[in-house]
Amino acid sequence: MNSDNIPDCCFLSYGVRIAELQPLINSKFIMSLTNKQKQHLKSLAHHLKPVVMIGANGLTEGVLVEIENALGFHELIKVKVSAEERETKKLICDAIVRETGAEQVQQIGSILTIYRTSEAKKITLPKN
């Protein structure tokens, strides 16, 4: 417990309370796309090539930084995951979505398509 009688588990590093971050998490990082919005994003992503490719070294900090940069610039990207096992691909894709706060649009084979809105709002989604 700290001096305000708040349990230590309610704090992240740097003394930030989790409760203070909740509105930011709810508004920016956790989004829910409707089926119509996903269909729209799939149609936009159809012609795209993967901008990030994950090879033998797997998901590293450097790869995550590149994905963050690409999402910030493009909003909608494809990531190619070159893993032999289906379970490994699934785990890597889940980790990418979790760590970036992006929404998974689709995964076909080794190609993951993800979307995260940026401050520039380059892609306009349908309302419903």
N, C-alpha and C positions, 0 to 999 in steps of 0.2 A: 504494500500500500504506500502511496505517496502522501504528501502533506494535506491533500484535499480529500483524503479517504476514498480515493478512486483506485480500484485494483490495477496492478501493473499490467494485467493482460489487456486492458483497454487502451494501452499506449503502443504506438509504433516507435521506431527509432526516431531520434530528434525531438522527443517529447510531444509528438502530435497525437491527439486523442482520436481514436477511430470514429467516434460520434461526430467529430468536426469534419471528417472526410466523407461521411455518408451521403450528403446531398451531392457532392461532386461525383462520387461513384455512381449514384443512381442516375444522374443526368447525363454524364459524359461517357462512362465506360460500359454501362450495362444497357444495351438497347435490345429491343425485340422487333424483328422485322416480320411483317405480315407476308403471307404467301404471294400476294400481288407484288410487293416490294422485292421479294427474292426473285420472282420471275423477271422483273424489270432489270435487276442487277445481273442476272444470268444472261439476258440478251445483250447487255452492255459488255459483259466479260467475254462473250463468245469469240471475238476476234483478238483478244489480248494474248500475248505470250507471257510465260512466267518471267517475273523480274528478279526473283530470288530463287536460287537452287541450293538445296541442302544435300550435301554429299556424304562421304564416308565418315567425316568427323561429327556428323549429327547436328543437333541444335545447340549452337554455342552463343555466347554473349554477342559476338560480332555479327552473327546471322540475325539475332533479334534486333540489333541496332539497325541493320540494313532493312529489315522488315518494317520497323518503326518509321524510318526515313521514307520508305516507299509509300507507306500508308498515309503519312503526312502530306506527301506531294500528290499522290494519285487517288487516294481514298479507296479504290477498288483495284486489287492486285491478285495475281496468281503466283503461287509458290509451288515449286516442284520438289517433292520429297523422294529422294532416291534411297529407299530402304527395301530390303529383300522381303521381310515379313510383313504381313498385313497388320498384325498387332502393333508392330513398331511404328508403322506409318500412322496408324490411328493415334498412338500415344504422342507422337511428334506433332501431329495436327492439333490435337487437344491442347497441348502445351503452348503452341503458337497462339491459338485463340485466347487461352487464359492469360498469357503473359502480355499480349498486346491490347487486350480489351476490345478486340474486333469481333465482328459477327461472321460466323461461317455461312457463306452463301451456298457453296456446294463442294463436294469432293468426288472427283471422278478419277479412279486409278491412283496415280501418284501426283495429281494436280489438285491443289487446294485453292479455292477462291474465297477471299475474305474481304470484308468491307468495314471501314470505320470512317465516320464523318470527320472532316477537319474544320478548322476555323474558316477556311475559304469557301466551304460548302460548294464544291465543284459539281457534285451530282445531286440532282433534285429527284427525290423519291415520290412515287404516287402516294396520295393520302391513305387510301385503304387498299 
